[in-house]
Amino acid sequence: MKKKLSLLIAIVMMIGVMLAGCGAAKNNSAYVGTSWTLNSVEAEGIVLEGELLASFMDTATIKFEPKKVTLNFGEENGEGTWSEKDNVITIKSDGETIECPITDSKLLFEMEGTKMYFVKDE
């Protein structure tokens, strides 16, 4: 009887761990699985876009996966975590937190006064 009770408790604990793991992994955001590419940059009143932007800098992308975000800015690459609420994506990477609002289908990534606008890849 003691063996059966121990086995039952072990099974219940395993099911609990499995269910807790499944709940933590979910991310129902519409941005999961999307990639975004740099479309324009604005700094000190100057806007770079299209061919002019391409001539000044490498391609930059942001990719949202269920548990992480991947940032590629030319030669600089990084990963972090992200969350989304009310069309504002909060990215945490390398000890920094950046809030990126999405307006008119553009994600704004602003850093040190430079505004980088990303559009979702089709």
N, C-alpha and C positions, 0 to 999 in steps of 0.2 A: 504493500500500500504506500509506503514511504517513497519508493522508487517512482511509482506512478505519479504521485503528487509533485515530486521534484521535476519530472519530465514535463508535466502539465505547466508548471510555473516557468520552466525554461522556454517552452513553446510560446506562452503568452508574452514573455519578455521579448522574444525574437520578433513576434508580430508587431509589438509596440515600437520597437526600434525601426522596423521596416516601414511602418506607417509614418513615423516621425520623419524619416529620411525622405520619403516621397513628398510629404507636405512642404518641406523646406526647399525642395528642388524646383517647385513650380514657380513660374513667372508668367502670368497671363497677359503681360503687356503686348500691345500690337507691335512693338518695336523689336521683339525677340526675332532673331534671324534676319534682321535688316542690315544693310550696309549703306553708308553715306559717304559721298565724295565731295571734296572741297569745290565750291562753286564760285566764291568770291571772297576777297579780303578787303577790309576797310581799316586804314590806319592814318591818323592825323589828317582826316578829310580826303584822303586819296583812296579810290576804289580800284582794285585790280580784279579783272574777270576775263574769262575766255582765253584767247591766245596770249594776251598780255600776262595774265596770271600764270599760264603754262610756261612762258619764257622766263619768269622770275623764280619759280619754285616748283619742286617736284610734286607729284600727286600726293594728296593727303586723304586718308580714309578713316572712318570710324565704323566698327562692326559690333553689333549687339548680339550676344549669345545669352542663353538662359542664366548663366551664373557669372559671366564676365563680359568686359568690353575690351576690344583690341583697338589701340590707337596707332596709326602709321602716319607719320609726318616726314616724308622723304626718307632720310637715313635714320631718323629717330623713331623707335618703336616702343610701345609699352602696353601694359595690361592693367586692368583694374576691375572694380566692381561698379555696378550701376543700379539705380532704381528710378522709377518714373511715377510722377503724380501730377495730374492736371496739365499734361503736355509740357512738363518741365522734367528733363532728365538730369539726375544728379550723378556725376562721375567722381569716383574716388580712386586716385592713383598716386603712388609715390608720396603718400602723406598729404596730398592736396585734395580739396573738394571743389568741384566746379559745377555750377548750375547752368544747364543749357536749355533755354526755352525753345520750343518749336512753334513758329508762327509762319503762316502762309507757306506751309510745307518746307520750311527751311529751319535747320537746327543751328542755333547760334552758339558758337564756342568762343568765349571772350577771355583773353588773357593779356594782362599788362597793357590794356588800352587798345589792343588789336582785336578786331571782330572778324571771325572766320565763319562764313556761312556754308553749311553743308546741305546737299540735297540727297534725297533717298534714291539709291540705284533702282532701276526698274527690273 
